[in-house]
Every structure is written in structure tokens, then in C-alpha cells.
Amino acid sequence: MFRWLGYASLLLFAGGNLLAQDGELDSSDRGFTFYERFQGSVNALGAVNDLDSSVGYKFNSHFGIDGGLPIYFVHASSSSAGTATAGAASPTSSNGIGNVYGQARLTFANPLLNYESTLTGTAPTGDKASGFSTGHATVDWSNYFDHSFSSLTPFVTIGLANSISDTMFFVRPYTTYGLVTHVEGGARYRLARIVSVGASLYDVAPSGQQTVVSRIVKTNQGTVTSSRKNHGAFETASVTTGSSNIASDRGFSTWVQVQPVKTLGFYGGYSRSTQYSLNTVFFGVSLNLGSVVRSLGI
């Protein structure tokens, strides 16, 4: 509880100060935006992939809105996730839409510190039985800060939410419903014009009652027995409700990004959850279709 209060205080203090700072982060690509991103995460529990399409409008260099809908492709590994109890099946695979979402972004650049605040809301359009939704509307307020020292850019993200969200680098094998504070800090280093590497530490600190919804165990499977020592609730049951510790997570990630042109980017890397002793390889590709259309004069 004290850790949560500390993170929340830092978020409110930093956000209030940085909102007063002005600058120009990116004055290009104003107008309508259209992005496509495919990303995947593979570990001992299986593979969770999603295709995310979003459309928005950038009013100026500081403010923009967008919305989208992810489509999930889940292939659970029955051999590594464990065996089901009598009369229940082993973990299976499923595909389907997730929660439709809307976002508002406020961006400020400053010689001392760049800042971006993102407010994301979702509606429960995904199937809870498949783990694509918690069955509730969710809200996430994330605040991102960075500053570049030549090729090195340290950064930190601090957020408050009522659900654990996927990140750009990690599609989780579960989702949650309940109050959480999430913090990530690290740095990126540009090796060449189109190549950069990065590393970060992350911590998810829940507070109060939590509900964990698995994407690899379905509601009709009963209870699954996991062979892993530090397994999470999402490995043994479709839905688990309990104290804050069932949704806690912490770990680190490393990655490499390649952006051959402004409109196209590739990334891949490794993430380890020290909470669950889970090693994940992730990958993705993103395409800025809005810039492509505008470059064609359409």
C-alpha cells in the first residue's frame, strides 16, 4: 500500500509540473492518423499475438485522439502449461476481438524533459471466456518522460489504471481488473540511423481486490494443474479473484528496433517476469498508413 501511494504521489507531482512546459515534439503529420501493428509474445505457456488497427486525428503538435480494436490470436502450449483436472480439457487456442479503445494524448517537448500523457479507455467488447476482456470498462492514465543525451535516451513511464494493459513489447497471457500502479524505467541507445537498442525494468503494484482473467485457460476447462514452481493464477484457472498479490508482477526487458523508413518499424526482444519466472520472446511490426497515404498526395 505504501509503495502504491509513493508511485501515485510521484505521478501527480511530475504530471502537474510538466503540463506547464511547452515545446514542439513533432510538428509533422498533422491531420488524420492510421496505424497498423502486429505483435506477438512467445513463452513456455504458448503464443499470444494481436493485430491492432487504430484511426485518429492529430489536432496540432500537442494534442491528438485515436481509437482502435485489437484482434487476438492465442495458441496455448498444453504440454508446458500443465494438465487439467478430471473431466476438463488442457489449455487450448482461440482467436477473437479484444476491447475497443479510445485514447487522448497530450504531448509537450522541453529542452530539459519531454512529456506525454495518455488517457486510454476501453469498452468490454471482447469475450471474457477467451480472456480477451475482463467484462468491465477500463481506464489507464500513463505519463511518459524522457531526455536525450546524444544517442542515449533514458525514460520512465508511470501510470494508474484499473487493469493491467499490454505493452508495445509484451502481449500478456492474461488481463486483470482492479486498481494498479505501473512503473517502467530504462533507456534507449541509437546504434545507427535506423537501429536502436533498449532495456528497462518494470513493476506492477496492485491495490485491493483483483480479478485475473487468463488468455490460455478457458472457462469450460475447469482447473489446470501447472508444473511450474512460480506459476501465476492465469496458468491454472480461467478467472481468479483474490487479494492484490495475484496480479503483482515485476521484471525486465531488452529489445532492438529497426526503422528502415519513417513509416515502417520492426522490433524484437526478450522479457523476463521475475514474479513468475517466465521468459518471453517478443516481436512486432508497425506501419504508419496515414503517412503513406499523405505521401501519395491522397
C-alpha positions as CSV (number, residue, x, y, z in Angstrom):
1,M,0.0,0.0,0.0
2,F,2.8,2.4,0.9
3,R,4.5,1.6,-2.5
4,W,1.3,2.4,-4.3
5,L,0.9,5.7,-2.5
6,G,4.5,6.6,-3.3
7,Y,4.1,5.9,-7.0
8,A,0.8,7.8,-7.1
9,S,2.4,10.9,-5.4
10,L,5.3,10.9,-7.9
11,L,2.9,10.6,-10.9
12,L,0.7,13.5,-9.7
13,F,3.7,15.8,-8.8
14,A,5.5,15.2,-12.1
15,G,2.4,15.4,-14.2
16,G,1.4,18.7,-12.7
17,N,4.8,20.3,-13.2
18,L,5.3,19.0,-16.8
19,L,1.9,20.1,-18.1
20,A,3.1,23.7,-17.7
21,Q,6.1,23.1,-20.0
22,D,5.7,23.9,-23.7
23,G,7.6,23.0,-26.8
24,E,7.2,21.1,-30.0
25,L,7.8,17.4,-30.1
26,D,6.7,16.7,-33.7
27,S,5.0,19.3,-35.9
28,S,4.7,16.9,-38.8
29,D,1.9,14.6,-39.8
30,R,-1.0,16.7,-38.5
31,G,-4.4,15.6,-39.5
32,F,-5.9,12.1,-39.7
33,T,-3.7,9.2,-38.5
34,F,-4.0,5.5,-39.3
35,Y,-1.7,2.8,-37.8
36,E,-1.4,-0.9,-38.1
37,R,0.6,-3.0,-35.7
38,F,1.1,-6.8,-35.4
39,Q,2.9,-8.0,-32.3
40,G,3.4,-11.4,-30.6
41,S,4.8,-12.9,-27.4
42,V,6.0,-16.5,-27.1
43,N,7.0,-18.3,-23.9
44,A,6.6,-21.7,-22.3
45,L,2.9,-21.2,-22.0
46,G,2.3,-20.6,-25.7
47,A,2.0,-17.7,-28.1
48,V,-0.3,-14.6,-27.7
49,N,-0.4,-12.4,-30.8
50,D,-2.5,-9.4,-31.7
51,L,-3.3,-7.2,-34.7
52,D,-4.1,-3.7,-33.7
53,S,-5.7,-1.2,-36.1
54,S,-6.2,2.4,-35.0
55,V,-7.5,5.6,-36.5
56,G,-7.3,9.1,-35.1
57,Y,-6.8,12.8,-35.6
58,K,-3.8,14.9,-34.6
59,F,-5.0,18.5,-34.0
60,N,-1.6,20.0,-33.5
61,S,1.9,19.2,-32.2
62,H,0.5,18.8,-28.6
63,F,-2.9,17.1,-28.8
64,G,-4.4,14.1,-30.6
65,I,-7.0,11.4,-30.3
66,D,-7.4,7.9,-31.6
67,G,-9.3,4.7,-31.3
68,G,-8.9,1.1,-32.3
69,L,-9.7,-2.5,-31.9
70,P,-7.2,-5.4,-31.3
71,I,-7.7,-8.9,-32.7
72,Y,-6.1,-11.7,-30.6
73,F,-4.6,-15.0,-31.8
74,V,-3.8,-17.3,-28.9
75,H,-2.1,-20.7,-29.1
76,A,-1.7,-22.2,-25.7
77,S,1.0,-24.8,-25.0
78,S,-0.8,-27.7,-23.3
79,S,2.5,-29.6,-22.6
80,S,4.1,-26.8,-20.7
81,A,1.1,-25.2,-19.0
82,G,0.1,-28.3,-17.2
83,T,-2.7,-30.9,-17.2
84,A,-6.3,-30.4,-16.5
85,T,-8.3,-32.0,-13.7
86,A,-10.5,-34.9,-14.4
87,G,-13.3,-34.1,-16.9
88,A,-11.6,-30.9,-18.0
89,A,-9.5,-30.2,-21.1
90,S,-6.0,-29.0,-21.4
91,P,-5.2,-25.3,-22.4
92,T,-6.4,-24.6,-26.0
93,S,-6.2,-22.0,-28.7
94,S,-8.6,-19.2,-29.6
95,N,-9.0,-16.1,-31.8
96,G,-11.2,-13.1,-31.4
97,I,-11.6,-9.4,-30.9
98,G,-10.5,-7.6,-27.8
99,N,-11.8,-4.4,-26.2
100,V,-12.5,-1.4,-28.4
101,Y,-10.5,1.5,-27.1
102,G,-10.2,5.3,-27.3
103,Q,-7.2,7.5,-26.4
104,A,-6.4,11.1,-25.8
105,R,-2.7,12.2,-26.0
106,L,-1.2,15.4,-24.6
107,T,2.4,16.0,-25.7
108,F,5.0,18.6,-24.6
109,A,8.6,18.9,-25.6
110,N,11.2,20.7,-23.4
111,P,15.0,21.0,-23.6
112,L,15.1,19.6,-20.0
113,L,12.4,16.9,-20.3
114,N,9.9,15.6,-22.8
115,Y,6.5,14.6,-21.6
116,E,3.5,12.7,-22.9
117,S,0.3,12.0,-21.0
118,T,-2.1,9.3,-22.4
119,L,-5.6,8.6,-21.2
120,T,-7.0,5.3,-22.5
121,G,-10.5,4.0,-22.0
122,T,-11.9,0.6,-23.2
123,A,-15.3,-0.9,-23.6
124,P,-15.8,-4.6,-22.8
125,T,-16.4,-5.8,-26.4
126,G,-14.0,-8.8,-26.1
127,D,-15.0,-12.3,-25.0
128,K,-14.3,-12.8,-21.3
129,A,-14.4,-16.6,-21.6
130,S,-11.5,-16.4,-24.0
131,G,-9.6,-13.9,-21.9
132,F,-10.0,-11.0,-24.3
133,S,-11.8,-8.8,-21.8
134,T,-12.4,-8.6,-18.1
135,G,-16.1,-7.9,-18.7
136,H,-15.7,-4.3,-17.4
137,A,-14.8,-0.9,-18.9
138,T,-11.2,0.0,-18.1
139,V,-9.2,3.3,-17.8
140,D,-5.5,3.8,-17.9
141,W,-3.7,7.1,-17.3
142,S,0.0,6.9,-18.3
143,N,2.7,9.5,-18.1
144,Y,5.9,9.2,-20.1
145,F,9.1,11.2,-19.6
146,D,12.4,11.2,-21.4
147,H,15.5,13.2,-22.1
148,S,18.2,12.5,-24.8
149,F,21.9,12.8,-24.1
150,S,23.3,12.5,-27.7
151,S,22.4,8.8,-28.7
152,L,21.3,7.8,-25.2
153,T,17.7,8.4,-24.1
154,P,16.7,7.5,-20.5
155,F,12.9,7.3,-20.0
156,V,10.3,6.5,-17.3
157,T,6.6,5.7,-17.5
158,I,4.3,6.0,-14.5
159,G,0.6,5.1,-14.7
160,L,-2.6,4.4,-12.8
161,A,-5.2,2.0,-14.1
162,N,-7.9,-0.4,-13.2
163,S,-6.5,-3.1,-15.4
164,I,-3.1,-4.4,-16.5
165,S,-2.6,-3.4,-20.1
166,D,-0.5,-5.0,-22.8
167,T,2.6,-3.0,-23.8
168,M,4.2,-2.4,-27.1
169,F,6.7,-5.1,-26.3
170,F,4.6,-7.6,-24.4
171,V,1.2,-9.2,-25.1
172,R,0.4,-10.7,-21.7
173,P,-1.1,-14.2,-21.4
174,Y,-3.7,-12.7,-19.1
175,T,-5.5,-9.5,-18.2
176,T,-6.8,-8.1,-14.8
177,Y,-9.5,-6.0,-13.3
178,G,-8.6,-3.9,-10.2
179,L,-6.6,-0.8,-9.2
180,V,-2.9,-1.0,-10.2
181,T,0.0,1.4,-10.4
182,H,2.5,0.5,-13.2
183,V,6.0,1.9,-13.5
184,E,8.7,1.3,-16.1
185,G,12.1,2.9,-16.4
186,G,15.0,2.3,-18.8
187,A,16.9,3.7,-21.7
188,R,17.3,3.5,-25.5
189,Y,20.5,3.8,-27.4
190,R,20.8,4.6,-31.1
191,L,23.4,2.4,-32.7
192,A,22.9,3.7,-36.2
193,R,20.4,5.9,-38.1
194,I,17.9,3.1,-38.3
195,V,18.9,0.8,-35.4
196,S,18.4,1.3,-31.7
197,V,18.5,-1.0,-28.6
198,G,16.9,-0.6,-25.3
199,A,16.5,-2.1,-21.8
200,S,14.0,-1.4,-19.0
201,L,12.8,-2.6,-15.6
202,Y,9.0,-2.7,-14.8
203,D,6.8,-3.1,-11.8
204,V,3.1,-3.6,-11.5
205,A,1.8,-2.8,-8.0
206,P,-1.9,-3.8,-7.5
207,S,-4.1,-2.5,-4.6
208,G,-7.2,-4.1,-3.2
209,Q,-9.2,-6.9,-4.7
210,Q,-8.1,-8.2,-8.1
211,T,-9.6,-10.4,-10.8
212,V,-7.2,-12.2,-13.1
213,V,-8.6,-13.4,-16.4
214,S,-6.5,-15.9,-18.3
215,R,-6.0,-16.0,-22.1
216,I,-4.6,-19.5,-22.1
217,V,-7.2,-21.3,-19.9
218,K,-10.8,-21.1,-20.9
219,T,-13.9,-21.2,-18.7
220,N,-15.0,-24.6,-19.8
221,Q,-11.7,-26.3,-18.9
222,G,-12.1,-26.4,-15.1
223,T,-8.8,-26.2,-13.1
224,V,-5.5,-26.8,-14.8
225,T,-2.5,-28.1,-12.8
226,S,0.7,-26.2,-13.6
227,S,4.1,-27.9,-13.4
228,R,5.9,-24.6,-13.0
229,K,7.0,-23.6,-9.5
230,N,6.3,-19.9,-9.6
231,H,3.2,-20.1,-11.7
232,G,0.6,-17.4,-11.8
233,A,-3.2,-17.7,-11.2
234,F,-3.7,-17.3,-15.0
235,E,-2.0,-20.6,-15.6
236,T,-4.4,-22.7,-13.6
237,A,-7.9,-21.1,-13.9
238,S,-9.8,-19.0,-16.3
239,V,-10.9,-16.4,-13.8
240,T,-9.4,-15.9,-10.3
241,T,-10.5,-13.3,-7.8
242,G,-8.4,-12.6,-4.7
243,S,-6.0,-10.2,-2.9
244,S,-3.6,-7.8,-4.6
245,N,-0.7,-10.3,-4.8
246,I,-2.4,-12.4,-7.5
247,A,-1.9,-9.5,-10.0
248,S,1.5,-8.3,-8.9
249,D,4.3,-8.5,-11.5
250,R,7.8,-7.2,-12.0
251,G,10.7,-7.9,-14.3
252,F,12.9,-6.5,-17.1
253,S,13.0,-6.3,-20.9
254,T,15.6,-5.8,-23.6
255,W,15.0,-5.2,-27.3
256,V,16.2,-4.0,-30.6
257,Q,14.3,-1.7,-33.1
258,V,14.9,-1.3,-36.8
259,Q,13.2,1.5,-38.7
260,P,14.3,1.5,-42.3
261,V,11.8,4.3,-43.3
262,K,9.7,6.7,-41.2
263,T,6.5,4.8,-41.9
264,L,7.7,1.2,-41.1
265,G,9.3,-0.2,-38.0
266,F,10.3,-3.7,-36.7
267,Y,11.2,-4.7,-33.2
268,G,12.0,-7.8,-31.2
269,G,13.4,-8.7,-27.8
270,Y,13.3,-10.6,-24.6
271,S,11.3,-10.0,-21.4
272,R,11.5,-11.9,-18.1
273,S,8.9,-11.8,-15.3
274,T,10.8,-12.4,-12.1
275,Q,7.5,-12.6,-10.3
276,Y,6.5,-15.7,-12.3
277,S,10.0,-16.9,-13.5
278,L,8.6,-16.6,-17.1
279,N,10.9,-15.9,-20.1
280,T,9.2,-14.3,-23.1
281,V,10.4,-13.6,-26.6
282,F,8.5,-10.8,-28.4
283,F,8.4,-9.3,-31.9
284,G,6.4,-6.9,-33.9
285,V,6.0,-4.7,-36.9
286,S,4.2,-1.3,-37.1
287,L,3.1,0.6,-40.2
288,N,2.1,4.3,-40.3
289,L,-0.5,4.1,-43.1
290,G,-1.5,7.7,-42.5
291,S,1.9,9.0,-43.6
292,V,1.9,6.6,-46.5
293,V,-1.4,7.9,-47.8
294,R,-0.3,11.6,-47.3
295,S,3.0,10.9,-49.1
296,L,1.0,9.8,-52.1
297,G,-0.9,13.1,-52.1
298,I,-4.3,11.4,-51.3
